Amino acid sequence: MADGDRIRLFCALRLPDEAVERLVAWQLPLAGAGRLVPAQNLHVTLAFLGHLAADRLPDVVDALRRSSERAAGIRLAATRYRETRSVGMLVLDDEGGRATALADDLQERLERAGLYRREGRPWLPHVTVLRFRERPRLRVEPPDLGAVVPSDAAAYLSRLGPSGAQYEVLESVALGG
């Protein structure tokens, strides 16, 4: 990436392999309802930044690193399936509010750096599992993922394409320093 390039970025918690495997198995029966989010794209978004100048990536990673240093003991659990007009998601319980604290701290740092503007609604810990054009109005039970304990967060590059977005981890940082 050249310095003048604009890139589409977001920061997210990466899910442990075991949780991803269980999610993928749970998703399979939903395939007829829309486009399943592939295993490599399953994550918990902390902040979606949209298009930024590529030379701002170090600032994004610095904010992510500083916020993640203070984040430890995050435990998430799938509680329900929810649909919006274009996606199906698993809403997650955030034990002790630790993931929410990480998201809030990161969003504040990114905002102070002029890289992000908070949404009007509160952050909701979730994993997008399905995309669709017409809402299928599914009524499905969430999978039993057990306690999902992410060990790192990452800055992702998002490339849009005809078959959906492709995500690439640009840099990951450990939670808790």
N, C-alpha and C positions, 0 to 999 in steps of 0.2 A: 504494500500500500504506500502510495506517495503521500507526502504531507498535505497536498491540496485536495486529496480525495475525501469524499464524504462516505462514511460507513454507517450501517444501521446496527446499533448496539443495545444490549440489555445485560443486566446483572442478575444472577440467579443462584439458588442453592442447587447443587448437583445431588442427585439421588443415589443411594447405595445400589450396587448391582442387584442385590436380592430383592429390593423394593421394585426395581425396574422389571425384573423377571416376573414378579407377581402381577404387576400392573399390565404387562403385555399379555399374560395368560387371561386376565380378567377382561381385557379389551376385545379379544377375538370375537365373541358373540355380537359385539356392537358393529362389526364391519359393514353390515348392510345398511346401517343408519347414516353413514357418512364416511369421511376419510379418517382413519385412525392416525393418531400422532405416533410416528415411529419411535422405537425404544431410545434411539440416540437423541431425540428431541424432548424427552420427558424431563421436566425440571420444575422448580418453584421460583417464579419470577420475583425478584426483590424490587427492581426498578427497570422500566422500559424507557430507554433514552431516545430512541428514534435515530434519525440521521444526525451525525456529528462529524466535524472535521477529524480526519484520521490522526492528526497530531495532538488531539485531546485525549487519545486512548491512555497515555500514561497518567493523566489526571484522574480518569475513571478508575483505573487499576489502583492508584494510590488511595482513593476514597474507599474502594472496596476492601483493600488491605487493612486500612485503619479501622473500619467498622468491624471487620471480621476478627481482628485481634481481640476484641472485647466480647465476641460471641462464642459461647460454649454451652454445651449441654442442650442443644436444640433437639426436641423430640416432637415428631409430628405423627398424626394418625388420621387415616381416612374416615370421615364421619358421614358424608352424604354425596350423592351425585346431584349436579345442578346444571341447567342449561341456560345459556343466553341466546341471543338471536342467531349466533353463528358458531358457538362452541359448546361442547359438553366438558364438564370438569369434575374433578373430585375435590371437594372442599375438605381441608385438613384442620384438625384440632391442633392448636399450638400450645403444648403443655408449658405452663409458666410464662407464656408470652415472649419467649426468648427470640423466636424467629421474627415476631412483630417488632421487637426492640431493635433487632439487626436491620430490618427493612427501614424503620423510622430513622435510625442513625445514618444509614447509607443515603437515604433520600435527602436528609438534611444536608449532609456533606456535599452531595452532588448539586443540590440547589444553591448552596453558598458559592460553589465554584462556577455557577452559571451554566451547568450542564443538564439541568433537569428542572421540570416544574411538576410539583405534586398534583395528583388527581384530586378531584373534589370529594371523592368517596374514600373511606378508610381502606387500607391494604387488607386483602383477603388471601390468606395462605391457601393455595390450590395448585393442582396439576391439570393442565389442559390435556384431555385424552382423546377428543373427537372434534372434528371440524365438519360443518355441513352448510348447505345452502338453504335448506328448509328444515326448520326445527322438528326433530322426530318425536319430541315429548316422551322420551324414554322414562320408564320407572324402574330403575335398577338399584339393587343394593350395592353399597361400596365394597370393595374387596377387603379382606382381612390382611392388611400389610404388616400388622404388628407395629412396634415402635419404629418409625423411620428416623434414623439419626444421621443426618448429613455430616460429613467431615470437612467439606470444603464448599466454597462459593466460587463462581467464575464470571468473567466478563466474556460475553458471547458476541460473535459476529453473526448477523442474520442476513442471509441472501434470499430474496424472494425469487420464485421461479414458477413455471406453469404447474409443476407437480407439488407445490407447497414450498414453505420456507425450509432452507437448509441452515442448520446452526453449526458454528465452529467455536470451540473454546479457544479464546485468544490467550487467556492467562487465568490460572486458578490460584486461590489462596486458601490456606488452612484456616479453619475456624478455631478460635481460642488462641491464636498466636503460634 
